[in-house]
Amino acid sequence: MTNNGEGSRSACHDCGLYLLGALSPDAVVAFEAHLTDCCDCQDECETLGPIVSAMIGLSPADVEDMHPHPEPL
């Protein structure tokens, strides 16, 4: 989760980390509790979820193929 500058933590910026499985087990529990009441995070997870799922199946070569390097001048 992210620090809000006051010593406490806010979950509103953890959707991507949550969907990628990059949060600690304790942070997952806290984020899921937050998610039940936060419409913004629900919307963000709903939007990002399919994108993250699609990207997880890509290999580094697949990603490279999507963004080929330009030919040198």
Order of alpha helices (4+ residues) and beta strands (2+ residues): beta-beta-alpha-alpha-alpha-alpha
